[in-house]
Amino acid sequence: MAAVETTRPAPFGAITTYRAINVVSNVVAMFAAWNDARATRNALSKLSDRELDDIGLCRGDIEVIGR
């Protein structure tokens, strides 16, 4: 039986383009995670101490949860 090689090298610049797109998507994901944490901290900061106690938190927990 004969074996045929069907793999070809990537076109010029394809790997660089892939890496650039990967970097951009990582930056966007990091920004989205930062924004979600910021929004969570802001929402929890607006709650009263009693409301925080109802969900089992205290003011000191807000920063830890926001990370």
Biopython code that builds the backbone (N, CA, C, O; Angstrom):
import numpy as np
from Bio.PDB.StructureBuilder import StructureBuilder

atoms = [
    (1, "MET", "N", (0.818, -1.172, 0.000)),
    (1, "MET", "CA", (0.000, 0.000, 0.000)),
    (1, "MET", "C", (0.871, 1.248, 0.000)),
    (1, "MET", "O", (1.935, 1.290, 0.618)),
    (2, "ALA", "N", (0.402, 2.237, -0.693)),
    (2, "ALA", "CA", (1.148, 3.492, -0.767)),
    (2, "ALA", "C", (0.568, 4.484, 0.230)),
    (2, "ALA", "O", (-0.643, 4.532, 0.449)),
    (3, "ALA", "N", (1.443, 5.264, 0.823)),
    (3, "ALA", "CA", (1.019, 6.314, 1.752)),
    (3, "ALA", "C", (1.183, 7.658, 1.060)),
    (3, "ALA", "O", (2.187, 7.909, 0.394)),
    (4, "VAL", "N", (0.197, 8.506, 1.222)),
    (4, "VAL", "CA", (0.246, 9.814, 0.594)),
    (4, "VAL", "C", (0.293, 10.866, 1.693)),
    (4, "VAL", "O", (-0.537, 10.860, 2.602)),
    (5, "GLU", "N", (1.246, 11.753, 1.608)),
    (5, "GLU", "CA", (1.374, 12.844, 2.574)),
    (5, "GLU", "C", (0.413, 13.965, 2.172)),
    (5, "GLU", "O", (0.551, 14.544, 1.095)),
    (6, "THR", "N", (-0.549, 14.267, 3.028)),
    (6, "THR", "CA", (-1.542, 15.284, 2.673)),
    (6, "THR", "C", (-1.377, 16.571, 3.473)),
    (6, "THR", "O", (-2.139, 17.517, 3.278)),
    (7, "THR", "N", (-0.402, 16.621, 4.364)),
    (7, "THR", "CA", (-0.231, 17.838, 5.149)),
    (7, "THR", "C", (0.623, 18.829, 4.374)),
    (7, "THR", "O", (1.561, 18.457, 3.669)),
    (8, "ARG", "N", (0.276, 20.087, 4.521)),
    (8, "ARG", "CA", (1.046, 21.148, 3.882)),
    (8, "ARG", "C", (1.432, 22.157, 4.948)),
    (8, "ARG", "O", (0.726, 22.289, 5.947)),
    (9, "PRO", "N", (2.510, 22.857, 4.767)),
    (9, "PRO", "CA", (2.871, 23.897, 5.738)),
    (9, "PRO", "C", (1.859, 25.045, 5.669)),
    (9, "PRO", "O", (1.221, 25.275, 4.642)),
    (10, "ALA", "N", (1.736, 25.744, 6.773)),
    (10, "ALA", "CA", (0.822, 26.875, 6.815)),
    (10, "ALA", "C", (1.310, 27.967, 5.873)),
    (10, "ALA", "O", (2.516, 28.140, 5.699)),
    (11, "PRO", "N", (0.387, 28.703, 5.265)),
    (11, "PRO", "CA", (0.791, 29.792, 4.369)),
    (11, "PRO", "C", (1.579, 30.860, 5.138)),
    (11, "PRO", "O", (1.460, 30.975, 6.358)),
    (12, "PHE", "N", (2.362, 31.617, 4.422)),
    (12, "PHE", "CA", (3.187, 32.653, 5.032)),
    (12, "PHE", "C", (2.324, 33.638, 5.816)),
    (12, "PHE", "O", (1.376, 34.211, 5.278)),
    (13, "GLY", "N", (2.653, 33.828, 7.074)),
    (13, "GLY", "CA", (1.941, 34.785, 7.914)),
    (13, "GLY", "C", (0.742, 34.231, 8.643)),
    (13, "GLY", "O", (0.154, 34.931, 9.468)),
    (14, "ALA", "N", (0.358, 32.996, 8.368)),
    (14, "ALA", "CA", (-0.837, 32.436, 9.004)),
    (14, "ALA", "C", (-0.631, 32.262, 10.505)),
    (14, "ALA", "O", (-1.540, 32.529, 11.291)),
    (15, "ILE", "N", (0.540, 31.823, 10.900)),
    (15, "ILE", "CA", (0.806, 31.610, 12.324)),
    (15, "ILE", "C", (0.866, 32.947, 13.047)),
    (15, "ILE", "O", (0.353, 33.073, 14.159)),
    (16, "THR", "N", (1.487, 33.943, 12.429)),
    (16, "THR", "CA", (1.550, 35.269, 13.027)),
    (16, "THR", "C", (0.158, 35.863, 13.160)),
    (16, "THR", "O", (-0.164, 36.467, 14.183)),
    (17, "THR", "N", (-0.663, 35.698, 12.145)),
    (17, "THR", "CA", (-2.040, 36.193, 12.197)),
    (17, "THR", "C", (-2.815, 35.494, 13.306)),
    (17, "THR", "O", (-3.547, 36.139, 14.056)),
    (18, "TYR", "N", (-2.657, 34.187, 13.411)),
    (18, "TYR", "CA", (-3.333, 33.429, 14.463)),
    (18, "TYR", "C", (-2.915, 33.931, 15.845)),
    (18, "TYR", "O", (-3.758, 34.132, 16.720)),
    (19, "ARG", "N", (-1.625, 34.130, 16.034)),
    (19, "ARG", "CA", (-1.143, 34.608, 17.340)),
    (19, "ARG", "C", (-1.656, 36.009, 17.655)),
    (19, "ARG", "O", (-1.999, 36.299, 18.801)),
    (20, "ALA", "N", (-1.711, 36.875, 16.654)),
    (20, "ALA", "CA", (-2.217, 38.233, 16.868)),
    (20, "ALA", "C", (-3.695, 38.195, 17.252)),
    (20, "ALA", "O", (-4.115, 38.908, 18.164)),
    (21, "ILE", "N", (-4.470, 37.386, 16.579)),
    (21, "ILE", "CA", (-5.892, 37.257, 16.909)),
    (21, "ILE", "C", (-6.061, 36.669, 18.300)),
    (21, "ILE", "O", (-6.955, 37.073, 19.043)),
    (22, "ASN", "N", (-5.210, 35.722, 18.654)),
    (22, "ASN", "CA", (-5.256, 35.113, 19.978)),
    (22, "ASN", "C", (-4.956, 36.149, 21.061)),
    (22, "ASN", "O", (-5.612, 36.157, 22.103)),
    (23, "VAL", "N", (-3.980, 37.016, 20.830)),
    (23, "VAL", "CA", (-3.650, 38.066, 21.791)),
    (23, "VAL", "C", (-4.824, 39.018, 21.960)),
    (23, "VAL", "O", (-5.180, 39.379, 23.082)),
    (24, "VAL", "N", (-5.421, 39.424, 20.853)),
    (24, "VAL", "CA", (-6.566, 40.346, 20.919)),
    (24, "VAL", "C", (-7.730, 39.700, 21.671)),
    (24, "VAL", "O", (-8.368, 40.353, 22.497)),
    (25, "SER", "N", (-8.010, 38.433, 21.396)),
    (25, "SER", "CA", (-9.126, 37.777, 22.090)),
    (25, "SER", "C", (-8.825, 37.623, 23.583)),
    (25, "SER", "O", (-9.735, 37.722, 24.406)),
    (26, "ASN", "N", (-7.559, 37.382, 23.943)),
    (26, "ASN", "CA", (-7.197, 37.308, 25.365)),
    (26, "ASN", "C", (-7.369, 38.653, 26.056)),
    (26, "ASN", "O", (-7.831, 38.711, 27.196)),
    (27, "VAL", "N", (-7.002, 39.731, 25.378)),
    (27, "VAL", "CA", (-7.173, 41.071, 25.950)),
    (27, "VAL", "C", (-8.658, 41.374, 26.143)),
    (27, "VAL", "O", (-9.054, 41.909, 27.178)),
    (28, "VAL", "N", (-9.466, 41.037, 25.162)),
    (28, "VAL", "CA", (-10.912, 41.265, 25.274)),
    (28, "VAL", "C", (-11.492, 40.444, 26.426)),
    (28, "VAL", "O", (-12.332, 40.944, 27.175)),
    (29, "ALA", "N", (-11.059, 39.200, 26.577)),
    (29, "ALA", "CA", (-11.547, 38.349, 27.671)),
    (29, "ALA", "C", (-11.121, 38.904, 29.022)),
    (29, "ALA", "O", (-11.902, 38.877, 29.974)),
    (30, "MET", "N", (-9.893, 39.407, 29.121)),
    (30, "MET", "CA", (-9.428, 39.985, 30.383)),
    (30, "MET", "C", (-10.213, 41.248, 30.720)),
    (30, "MET", "O", (-10.550, 41.477, 31.882)),
    (31, "PHE", "N", (-10.505, 42.068, 29.716)),
    (31, "PHE", "CA", (-11.294, 43.271, 29.940)),
    (31, "PHE", "C", (-12.706, 42.916, 30.390)),
    (31, "PHE", "O", (-13.248, 43.560, 31.289)),
    (32, "ALA", "N", (-13.302, 41.905, 29.779)),
    (32, "ALA", "CA", (-14.653, 41.484, 30.162)),
    (32, "ALA", "C", (-14.672, 40.965, 31.597)),
    (32, "ALA", "O", (-15.606, 41.258, 32.343)),
    (33, "ALA", "N", (-13.661, 40.205, 31.991)),
    (33, "ALA", "CA", (-13.582, 39.695, 33.362)),
    (33, "ALA", "C", (-13.406, 40.841, 34.351)),
    (33, "ALA", "O", (-14.024, 40.848, 35.416)),
    (34, "TRP", "N", (-12.561, 41.810, 33.998)),
    (34, "TRP", "CA", (-12.364, 42.977, 34.877)),
    (34, "TRP", "C", (-13.670, 43.755, 35.023)),
    (34, "TRP", "O", (-14.021, 44.178, 36.124)),
    (35, "ASN", "N", (-14.384, 43.945, 33.925)),
    (35, "ASN", "CA", (-15.633, 44.699, 33.975)),
    (35, "ASN", "C", (-16.700, 43.962, 34.783)),
    (35, "ASN", "O", (-17.459, 44.594, 35.517)),
    (36, "ASP", "N", (-16.769, 42.641, 34.661)),
    (36, "ASP", "CA", (-17.719, 41.855, 35.455)),
    (36, "ASP", "C", (-17.408, 41.986, 36.948)),
    (36, "ASP", "O", (-18.320, 42.146, 37.759)),
    (37, "ALA", "N", (-16.127, 41.919, 37.311)),
    (37, "ALA", "CA", (-15.737, 42.059, 38.713)),
    (37, "ALA", "C", (-16.068, 43.454, 39.225)),
    (37, "ALA", "O", (-16.531, 43.607, 40.355)),
    (38, "ARG", "N", (-15.834, 44.471, 38.403)),
    (38, "ARG", "CA", (-16.146, 45.848, 38.785)),
    (38, "ARG", "C", (-17.639, 46.021, 39.013)),
    (38, "ARG", "O", (-18.053, 46.633, 39.998)),
    (39, "ALA", "N", (-18.441, 45.490, 38.114)),
    (39, "ALA", "CA", (-19.892, 45.602, 38.248)),
    (39, "ALA", "C", (-20.385, 44.861, 39.493)),
    (39, "ALA", "O", (-21.288, 45.336, 40.182)),
    (40, "THR", "N", (-19.796, 43.707, 39.778)),
    (40, "THR", "CA", (-20.173, 42.949, 40.974)),
    (40, "THR", "C", (-19.837, 43.727, 42.231)),
    (40, "THR", "O", (-20.657, 43.826, 43.144)),
    (41, "ARG", "N", (-18.618, 44.286, 42.283)),
    (41, "ARG", "CA", (-18.225, 45.090, 43.455)),
    (41, "ARG", "C", (-19.151, 46.282, 43.638)),
    (41, "ARG", "O", (-19.551, 46.587, 44.762)),
    (42, "ASN", "N", (-19.498, 46.962, 42.545)),
    (42, "ASN", "CA", (-20.391, 48.117, 42.646)),
    (42, "ASN", "C", (-21.779, 47.715, 43.137)),
    (42, "ASN", "O", (-22.367, 48.396, 43.977)),
    (43, "ALA", "N", (-22.295, 46.619, 42.616)),
    (43, "ALA", "CA", (-23.631, 46.176, 43.028)),
    (43, "ALA", "C", (-23.639, 45.767, 44.497)),
    (43, "ALA", "O", (-24.567, 46.108, 45.230)),
    (44, "LEU", "N", (-22.614, 45.043, 44.930)),
    (44, "LEU", "CA", (-22.558, 44.628, 46.335)),
    (44, "LEU", "C", (-22.325, 45.806, 47.260)),
    (44, "LEU", "O", (-22.817, 45.809, 48.388)),
    (45, "SER", "N", (-21.588, 46.802, 46.809)),
    (45, "SER", "CA", (-21.325, 47.978, 47.642)),
    (45, "SER", "C", (-22.593, 48.790, 47.888)),
    (45, "SER", "O", (-22.698, 49.487, 48.898)),
    (46, "LYS", "N", (-23.546, 48.703, 46.980)),
    (46, "LYS", "CA", (-24.796, 49.452, 47.132)),
    (46, "LYS", "C", (-25.755, 48.804, 48.130)),
    (46, "LYS", "O", (-26.706, 49.443, 48.582)),
    (47, "LEU", "N", (-25.507, 47.530, 48.476)),
    (47, "LEU", "CA", (-26.391, 46.845, 49.410)),
    (47, "LEU", "C", (-26.140, 47.315, 50.843)),
    (47, "LEU", "O", (-25.031, 47.716, 51.196)),
    (48, "SER", "N", (-27.183, 47.258, 51.650)),
    (48, "SER", "CA", (-27.029, 47.601, 53.064)),
    (48, "SER", "C", (-26.366, 46.438, 53.803)),
    (48, "SER", "O", (-26.259, 45.330, 53.278)),
    (49, "ASP", "N", (-25.924, 46.714, 55.035)),
    (49, "ASP", "CA", (-25.299, 45.657, 55.831)),
    (49, "ASP", "C", (-26.275, 44.514, 56.083)),
    (49, "ASP", "O", (-25.879, 43.348, 56.098)),
    (50, "ARG", "N", (-27.527, 44.840, 56.279)),
    (50, "ARG", "CA", (-28.534, 43.802, 56.513)),
    (50, "ARG", "C", (-28.723, 42.928, 55.263)),
    (50, "ARG", "O", (-28.826, 41.706, 55.369)),
    (51, "GLU", "N", (-28.766, 43.552, 54.093)),
    (51, "GLU", "CA", (-28.918, 42.792, 52.856)),
    (51, "GLU", "C", (-27.699, 41.902, 52.608)),
    (51, "GLU", "O", (-27.833, 40.766, 52.154)),
    (52, "LEU", "N", (-26.526, 42.423, 52.907)),
    (52, "LEU", "CA", (-25.321, 41.610, 52.767)),
    (52, "LEU", "C", (-25.357, 40.430, 53.736)),
    (52, "LEU", "O", (-24.966, 39.318, 53.383)),
    (53, "ASP", "N", (-25.828, 40.680, 54.958)),
    (53, "ASP", "CA", (-25.929, 39.603, 55.944)),
    (53, "ASP", "C", (-26.917, 38.535, 55.488)),
    (53, "ASP", "O", (-26.718, 37.349, 55.749)),
    (54, "ASP", "N", (-27.977, 38.952, 54.810)),
    (54, "ASP", "CA", (-28.969, 37.996, 54.306)),
    (54, "ASP", "C", (-28.356, 37.018, 53.296)),
    (54, "ASP", "O", (-28.771, 35.862, 53.222)),
    (55, "ILE", "N", (-27.387, 37.475, 52.532)),
    (55, "ILE", "CA", (-26.761, 36.583, 51.559)),
    (55, "ILE", "C", (-25.442, 36.006, 52.082)),
    (55, "ILE", "O", (-24.695, 35.366, 51.341)),
    (56, "GLY", "N", (-25.171, 36.239, 53.356)),
    (56, "GLY", "CA", (-24.013, 35.618, 54.004)),
    (56, "GLY", "C", (-22.692, 36.315, 53.754)),
    (56, "GLY", "O", (-21.639, 35.677, 53.755)),
    (57, "LEU", "N", (-22.741, 37.625, 53.540)),
    (57, "LEU", "CA", (-21.517, 38.383, 53.298)),
    (57, "LEU", "C", (-21.377, 39.527, 54.279)),
    (57, "LEU", "O", (-22.339, 39.919, 54.940)),
    (58, "CYS", "N", (-20.174, 40.056, 54.367)),
    (58, "CYS", "CA", (-19.936, 41.291, 55.108)),
    (58, "CYS", "C", (-19.178, 42.238, 54.180)),
    (58, "CYS", "O", (-18.750, 41.837, 53.098)),
    (59, "ARG", "N", (-19.013, 43.475, 54.594)),
    (59, "ARG", "CA", (-18.357, 44.471, 53.735)),
    (59, "ARG", "C", (-16.950, 44.037, 53.332)),
    (59, "ARG", "O", (-16.514, 44.335, 52.220)),
    (60, "GLY", "N", (-16.239, 43.345, 54.205)),
    (60, "GLY", "CA", (-14.891, 42.910, 53.908)),
    (60, "GLY", "C", (-14.821, 41.846, 52.817)),
    (60, "GLY", "O", (-13.775, 41.653, 52.198)),
    (61, "ASP", "N", (-15.924, 41.166, 52.588)),
    (61, "ASP", "CA", (-15.940, 40.102, 51.577)),
    (61, "ASP", "C", (-16.107, 40.644, 50.149)),
    (61, "ASP", "O", (-15.842, 39.933, 49.179)),
    (62, "ILE", "N", (-16.537, 41.877, 50.027)),
    (62, "ILE", "CA", (-16.861, 42.433, 48.708)),
    (62, "ILE", "C", (-15.626, 42.438, 47.801)),
    (62, "ILE", "O", (-15.713, 42.039, 46.640)),
    (63, "GLU", "N", (-14.494, 42.881, 48.314)),
    (63, "GLU", "CA", (-13.284, 42.946, 47.494)),
    (63, "GLU", "C", (-12.801, 41.560, 47.086)),
    (63, "GLU", "O", (-12.330, 41.371, 45.965)),
    (64, "VAL", "N", (-12.916, 40.588, 47.994)),
    (64, "VAL", "CA", (-12.483, 39.225, 47.690)),
    (64, "VAL", "C", (-13.379, 38.611, 46.608)),
    (64, "VAL", "O", (-12.887, 37.946, 45.696)),
    (65, "ILE", "N", (-14.665, 38.831, 46.709)),
    (65, "ILE", "CA", (-15.605, 38.258, 45.729)),
    (65, "ILE", "C", (-15.430, 38.925, 44.373)),
    (65, "ILE", "O", (-15.590, 38.278, 43.338)),
    (66, "GLY", "N", (-15.107, 40.199, 44.369)),
    (66, "GLY", "CA", (-14.944, 40.930, 43.113)),
    (66, "GLY", "C", (-13.737, 40.510, 42.307)),
    (66, "GLY", "O", (-13.624, 40.863, 41.133)),
    (67, "ARG", "N", (-12.845, 39.773, 42.907)),
    (67, "ARG", "CA", (-11.626, 39.357, 42.182)),
    (67, "ARG", "C", (-11.894, 38.179, 41.363)),
    (67, "ARG", "O", (-10.997, 37.682, 40.682)),
]
sb = StructureBuilder()
sb.init_structure("model")
sb.init_model(0)
sb.init_chain("A")
sb.init_seg("    ")
for serial, (resi, resn, name, xyz) in enumerate(atoms, 1):
    if name == "N":
        sb.init_residue(resn, " ", resi, " ")
    sb.init_atom(name, np.array(xyz, "f"), 0.0, 1.0, " ", f" {name:<3s}", serial, name[0])
structure = sb.get_structure()
